[in-house]
Amino acid sequence: MVSVPGSSASPRSPDIIAELARKALLQEVVSYPKPGLVSRVDGGSHGDMDYQSFTASIDAIVPFFRQMAAIGAADQGFRALQQVGIAAEMAMLRATGGVNTHRGAIFGVGLLCAASGTGASDLGACIAMRWGKEILRHAPVSDSHGTKVREKYGIGGARQEAATGFPTLYAVGLPVLHQARTITSDQDACSLQVLMSFISRMEDTTLFHRGGRAGAQWAARTARLFLDRGGIRDPDWYENAVTLHHAFVAKNLSPGGCADLLAMTLFVDALHSDPSSGERS
């Protein structure tokens, strides 16, 4: 049995973990405006995706999050998580007619579900300790966009973020989310502030895939400018964000990796605040 960093006195049940994951993914996709991303309003820069395809995908993959949480609770290895992840991707593709809506979320949220199943309170540290080396050793799909981008531009991407315990989630996502909630109770605004903070700092492989280094750098500069002007403190934040959304769409840019990390941030926050989860903030 591997010791669990920061074990909680009351581990969460796989059913509760999976339900919180479902709510986090729905909260991410429903939010608007989000530059270039699918929302309840439109498909952003994605001609092959919309809100309905995302909700169908979420319904299809939630049972696999329950399995991943159970794998963590049973102290099984990374290979078991891989197998469930592959099955989740197949279910996603069946639900969406072959469209990749949530591959990144299956990976990231799935790892967090597994770590939560162990009873750990520090999920990032748990992931890094238990599965970090295997995550880096695991050979990714050779023809995936993320793999090609990592090889071409020499950036770490989601695997590096996961193997090191999702430091951006903990150092940026959660603090920005909590600060945003002191400004407003508008969940769309809070999600946007977190997302723009990620875009301004992360090397998002989806942005590199769609726009190259120049497109990714433009996105980061644009996000920093939005934040420097006050972000959601600006009375015109909504109009500014809608303008940015359309600018991203015009450039065919989509910060998909940042969107995955937003959903993961919402999930971890919910785990720490939902009384039924066994955690307390």
C-alpha angles and dihedrals in degrees: 000000000000114000113245119228113235096359114198121228092236116040115211121248119247090241093056092045093051092048092052089049090052092051092049093051091048091048090053096050096042093054118105140222101035116153111253095343136120113262141157087278104049147336096262112205091345116097092178098050138060141163092278094053090050094051091047089051092049091052089051098050103039094085089058091055086057089053092049091052089051090050089055091048090051092050093237122163135258093267090066090052091050092054093051090046091054090050090049091053091051090051090049092052092048091051094048101038093252100318120136103229102149113015091122092046092049088056099042103033089040092058091048090050090051092049090047089053090060090063093246118152093199100057095177093054090046092053093047093048099042104035109006097106093044092049090057094042093049110103108233124220102289096217097044119121091237093054093049092049093049091051095045100044102025097235127146102230127179097327093057091045091051096044091055094049100264096286093178091057092054100035097041114008103052097038092048092047092051092046092048090055089059087059101045144354090221104118093200089057093047092049091048093051091053093045094050090048089055093047091051092055111023131084096227111197091207091058091047091049094052101035108016121227091312092054093047091049091049090052092050093049091048092050092048091051091052090051094043089055089058103276109221090354087073109095088224095049094121096051090044091051093049089052090051091048091056091045090055090048091050089055092043090238125151126177094212095158091053089050090054090051090049090056089048091050091051090049096051091045090052091050090055095046106035109095092210091058095071091241132107128202 
